Amino acid sequence: MALAMDHPFREMDDVLGESEREAEAIRAYGRWRLRLRTWIVASFVIGGLVPMGLAYYGALQLQFSINGYALLYINALAAIGAWLAMIGIGAFLSKRIVRARSAAKLAELSKGYEIAVATLAETVDMANNLDR
């Protein structure tokens, strides 16, 4: 049953305790962290198609110049290797960027949720240690 707008309890402020604010700030940090890493890795996955094509073409031309014929699986291995290298670079950079931007995000979250930065920093350090 919904309360009417003139009901006295309807006017009460929504108050969260410190543990609820801390939990919500940690969830907000986790969502931000995952979203940032996903965008970075996805951009490297899509951008990796260019080196993939170049590696395929380069392997093809190299085989033609050496053998006079080309084997498809060698071209495919070169292309897939270049693409996986780009994905690895994206994953590495995403970790570095998240670590570099975490301090500013923690300051923003601690101000918004009115909790100490040290409390959030402890959880962030734990999450960063899991990424290694």
N, C-alpha and C positions, 0 to 999 in steps of 0.2 A: 504494500500500500504506500503510495507516494504521499509525501507531506505537502500540504498546501503552502503557498508562498507566505501566508500570514501566520503560519504556525511558529511559535517561539523558538523551537529548536532548528528551524530552517535557516535562521539568521546566524547560527553559530559558525565560527571560523573552523575551517578544516585544519586540525593541528596534528602533525606527525611527531612522534617521539624521536629522540636522537638516533636510536637503532634503525628505525624505519627510514629516516632521512639518509643515513649512511648506506643502507642497503639499496635505496633507490639511486643514490649517487654512483655507487659501484655498478649498478645495472646500466645507468646512462653512460658511464665510462666504457663499459664493455661493448655497448651498442656502437658508440663512436669509434672505438678501436677496430671492431670488426668491419664497420662500414668503410673506414679509411683504408684498411689493408685490402679489402675486396676491390675497391676502386683502383688501387695501385696495381695489384696483380692482374686484374682484368685488362687494364690498359697495356700491360706488358704481354699478355696472352694475345690480344688483338694486334698490337704493334709488332709482335714477334712473327707475324705472317710475312712481313717484308723480308727480314733476314732468312726466313724459311725458303721463300721463293728464290732469293739470291743464292743461297747455298745449293738448292736443287739445280739451278742453272749453272752455277760454277762447277759442281760435280759433273754435270752433263758435258760441259765444254772440256773439262780436264780429261775425262774419259775418251771423248772423241779425238782429242789431240794426241793422246798417248796410244790408244788401242785402235782407233778407227770405228769403234762401236761403244755403246754404253749399256750398262746393266741397270735396270730399274731399281733393284733393291739397294744398290750403292747410292743412287740419287736420293732415294727415300730416307736412307740412314743419315745422309748429310743434312737433309731438310729437317728431319725430326730432331736431330742433334742440335741444330741451330735454334729450333723452336723451344726445346727443353732448356737450353742455355738461357734464353730470354726469360722464360718462366722462373728459373732459378735466380736470375738477377732481380726480377721483380719481387720475389719473395724476400730476398735479402734486403733490398731497398725499403720494402714496406715495414720490415721490423725496425730499421734504422730511423725512418721517418716517424713512426709511432713513438719511439723512444724520445726523439728530439722534440716532438710536439706535446708530449704527455704533461710536462710541467705547466704549460699554459692552460691546458684543459683541466688539470687538477685545480688550479687556482680559480678557474671559472666555476667549476662544480662546487668547490668548497664555499664560494661566495653565494652561489645560488641555493644551496641546500643548508647553509649555515652550519658547517661542520669544519673541523680542523683539517688542514692540508696533510698533516702527518698521518692522520688516520687513513686517508685515501692513499697516500704515498706507500704505506705498508702493503696494501692490497695490490697496487700497481707494480711494486717491486716483485711481489710473488708471481704476478701474471707475466712479467717480463722474464723471470727466471724459467718459467715453463716453456718459453719460446726457443730456448737455446738448443 
